[in-house]
C-alpha cells in the first residue's frame, strides 16, 4: 500500500508539509487509516461496527468474522487462528484454535453408540 506521503509527493520530488500523525475515520467514527511521519501506517475495515480487517506497513494483517455481534473467527498473518460458537444466550460454548486447543461445551447431540465411538476416535486423534 502507498503511504499518504508518497501520494502527495510533488512531481519535483518535494514533499508537502503534512502534519502527522494522519488519522482518517469513517462516517461512524472508526479509525480506518493512521500514518506516522516515518511512513508507518495502519489500515482497518469495519462492518456493523466490528473491525473485520487490519493491516500495517510491516505486512502484519488480521481478519475477523462476526455473527450477531459476536466474534466467531480470527486469523492473522503469523498463522494463528481461532473460531468460536455461541449458544442462544450468547455464551461461548465452543472454542478451537491453531495451537490445537479445543473447548467444547455444546449440548450433546442425540447419537447412536456407533456415532459416539466414531466421534471419540476423531477427538483422540486430534489430541495426539
Sine and cosine of phi, psi and omega as CSV:
sin_phi,cos_phi,sin_psi,cos_psi,sin_omega,cos_omega
0.00,0.00,0.57,-0.82,-0.01,-1.00
-1.00,0.00,0.68,-0.73,0.00,-1.00
-0.98,0.19,0.31,-0.95,0.05,-1.00
-0.86,0.51,-0.63,0.78,0.01,-1.00
-0.84,0.54,-0.70,0.72,-0.01,-1.00
-0.93,0.36,-0.62,0.78,0.00,-1.00
-0.90,0.43,-0.63,0.78,-0.10,-1.00
-1.00,-0.04,0.04,1.00,0.01,-1.00
-0.90,0.44,0.74,-0.68,-0.01,-1.00
-0.96,0.30,0.33,-0.94,-0.05,-1.00
-0.88,0.47,-0.40,0.92,0.02,-1.00
-1.00,0.06,0.10,0.99,0.06,-1.00
1.00,-0.02,-0.11,0.99,0.00,-1.00
-0.99,0.16,0.54,-0.84,0.05,-1.00
-1.00,-0.02,0.56,-0.83,0.14,-0.99
-0.94,0.35,0.40,-0.92,0.05,-1.00
-0.99,0.14,0.99,-0.15,-0.07,-1.00
-0.94,-0.35,0.68,-0.73,0.04,-1.00
-1.00,0.02,0.81,-0.59,-0.02,-1.00
-0.95,-0.30,0.41,-0.91,0.00,1.00
-0.97,0.24,0.42,-0.91,0.10,-0.99
-1.00,-0.08,0.79,-0.61,0.02,-1.00
-0.77,-0.64,0.84,-0.54,0.07,-1.00
-0.91,-0.41,0.71,-0.70,0.00,-1.00
-0.86,-0.51,0.47,-0.88,0.08,-1.00
-0.99,0.13,-0.03,-1.00,-0.06,-1.00
-0.88,0.47,-0.38,0.93,0.01,-1.00
-1.00,-0.03,0.04,1.00,0.01,-1.00
1.00,0.05,0.08,1.00,0.04,-1.00
-0.97,0.23,0.71,-0.70,0.02,-1.00
-0.96,0.28,0.93,-0.37,-0.05,-1.00
-0.97,-0.24,-0.27,0.96,0.05,-1.00
-0.49,-0.87,0.66,-0.75,0.03,-1.00
-0.62,-0.79,0.71,-0.71,0.05,-1.00
-0.62,-0.79,0.68,-0.73,0.09,-1.00
-0.98,-0.17,0.17,-0.99,-0.03,-1.00
-0.92,0.39,-0.30,0.95,0.01,-1.00
-1.00,-0.02,0.32,0.95,0.01,-1.00
0.94,0.33,0.17,0.98,0.16,-0.99
-0.97,0.25,0.74,-0.68,-0.01,-1.00
-0.65,-0.76,0.36,-0.93,0.15,-0.99
-0.73,-0.69,0.51,-0.86,0.03,-1.00
-0.72,-0.69,0.72,-0.70,0.01,-1.00
-0.76,-0.66,0.49,-0.87,0.10,-1.00
-0.81,-0.59,0.60,-0.80,-0.04,-1.00
-0.81,-0.59,0.52,-0.86,0.11,-0.99
-0.65,-0.76,0.83,-0.56,-0.02,-1.00
0.82,0.57,0.59,0.81,0.04,-1.00
0.99,0.12,-0.03,1.00,-0.01,-1.00
-0.96,-0.28,0.67,-0.74,0.05,-1.00
-0.96,0.29,0.89,-0.46,-0.03,-1.00
-0.97,-0.26,-0.25,0.97,0.01,-1.00
-0.44,-0.90,0.60,-0.80,0.07,-1.00
-0.57,-0.82,0.65,-0.76,0.16,-0.99
-0.53,-0.85,0.37,-0.93,0.01,-1.00
-0.70,-0.72,0.06,-1.00,-0.08,-1.00
-0.91,0.42,-0.33,0.94,0.00,-1.00
-1.00,0.06,0.00,1.00,0.02,-1.00
1.00,-0.04,0.01,1.00,0.05,-1.00
-0.97,0.25,0.65,-0.76,0.09,-1.00
-0.60,-0.80,0.40,-0.92,0.12,-0.99
-0.56,-0.83,0.53,-0.85,-0.02,-1.00
-0.77,-0.64,0.67,-0.74,-0.01,-1.00
-0.79,-0.61,0.57,-0.82,0.13,-0.99
-0.84,-0.54,0.58,-0.81,-0.03,-1.00
-0.78,-0.63,0.50,-0.86,0.11,-0.99
-0.68,-0.73,0.84,-0.55,-0.03,-1.00
0.81,0.58,0.62,0.79,0.05,-1.00
0.98,0.17,0.00,1.00,0.00,-1.00
-0.95,-0.30,0.67,-0.74,0.02,-1.00
-0.95,0.30,0.83,-0.56,-0.02,-1.00
-0.92,-0.40,-0.23,0.97,0.00,-1.00
-0.44,-0.90,0.61,-0.79,0.06,-1.00
-0.60,-0.80,0.66,-0.75,0.16,-0.99
-0.53,-0.85,0.43,-0.90,0.01,-1.00
-0.59,-0.81,0.13,-0.99,-0.12,-0.99
-0.92,0.39,-0.27,0.96,0.04,-1.00
-1.00,0.05,0.08,1.00,0.06,-1.00
1.00,-0.09,-0.09,1.00,0.01,-1.00
-0.97,0.23,0.54,-0.84,0.08,-1.00
-0.40,-0.92,0.34,-0.94,0.19,-0.98
-0.41,-0.91,0.40,-0.92,0.12,-0.99
-0.69,-0.72,0.46,-0.89,-0.07,-1.00
-0.72,-0.69,0.40,-0.92,0.17,-0.99
-0.76,-0.66,0.48,-0.88,-0.05,-1.00
-0.79,-0.61,0.47,-0.88,0.09,-1.00
-1.00,0.09,-0.04,-1.00,-0.05,-1.00
-0.88,0.47,-0.45,0.89,0.00,-1.00
-1.00,0.08,-0.06,1.00,0.01,-1.00
1.00,-0.01,0.17,0.99,0.03,-1.00
-1.00,0.09,0.68,-0.73,0.04,-1.00
-0.93,0.36,0.82,-0.57,-0.02,-1.00
-0.88,-0.47,-0.18,0.98,0.00,-1.00
-0.53,-0.85,0.69,-0.72,0.04,-1.00
-0.58,-0.81,0.71,-0.71,0.05,-1.00
-0.59,-0.81,0.69,-0.73,-0.01,-1.00
-0.74,-0.67,0.10,-0.99,-0.07,-1.00
-0.93,0.36,-0.25,0.97,0.06,-1.00
-1.00,0.07,-0.03,1.00,0.03,-1.00
0.99,-0.10,0.01,1.00,0.02,-1.00
-0.95,0.30,0.77,-0.64,0.07,-1.00
-0.75,-0.66,0.82,-0.57,0.11,-0.99
-0.86,-0.51,0.91,-0.42,-0.09,-1.00
-0.84,-0.54,0.97,-0.23,0.04,-1.00
-0.92,-0.40,0.41,0.91,0.01,-1.00
-0.95,0.32,0.42,-0.91,0.07,-1.00
-0.90,0.44,0.70,-0.71,0.00,-1.00
-0.91,0.42,0.55,-0.84,0.04,-1.00
-0.99,0.11,0.38,-0.93,0.14,-0.99
-0.98,0.21,0.95,-0.32,-0.06,-1.00
-0.76,-0.64,0.42,-0.91,0.11,-0.99
-0.97,0.22,0.26,-0.96,0.02,-1.00
-0.86,0.50,-0.64,0.77,0.01,-1.00
-0.89,0.46,-0.65,0.76,0.02,-1.00
-0.92,0.39,-0.61,0.79,0.03,-1.00
-0.90,0.44,-0.72,0.70,0.01,-1.00
-0.89,0.46,-0.67,0.74,0.02,-1.00
-0.88,0.47,-0.69,0.72,0.00,-1.00
-0.92,0.40,-0.66,0.75,0.04,-1.00
-0.87,0.49,-0.64,0.76,0.03,-1.00
-0.88,0.48,-0.66,0.75,0.05,-1.00
-0.90,0.44,-0.69,0.72,-0.02,-1.00
-0.91,0.42,-0.62,0.78,0.02,-1.00
-0.90,0.43,-0.65,0.76,0.03,-1.00
-0.90,0.43,-0.59,0.81,0.02,-1.00
-0.91,0.42,-0.65,0.76,-0.03,-1.00
-0.93,0.36,-0.63,0.78,-0.01,-1.00
-0.90,0.43,0.00,0.00,0.00,0.00
